[in-house]
Amino acid sequence: MLTRDIAIITVVVIAALALLVFLIRRNQKDRKELLPPKSTEEEKGDQRRRHSRL
């Protein structure tokens, strides 16, 4: 009985971790598709603003 319970718990934990990894990757992929890429000029301006605050 105890061995079967441990096996079930192990399978559930592995499935939960796999689902978590899948959702994180899908979220990152969706975010990249939704957000327009920054131009290099915008990035340079952002860097200047960050440095001027320090």
Sequence and secondary structure as in RCSB ss.txt:
>XXXX:A:sequence
MLTRDIAIITVVVIAALALLVFLIRRNQKDRKELLPPKSTEEEKGDQRRRHSRL
>XXXX:A:secstr
 HHHHHHHHHHHHHHHHHHHHHHHHHHHHHHHHHS    HHHHHHHHHHHHHH 
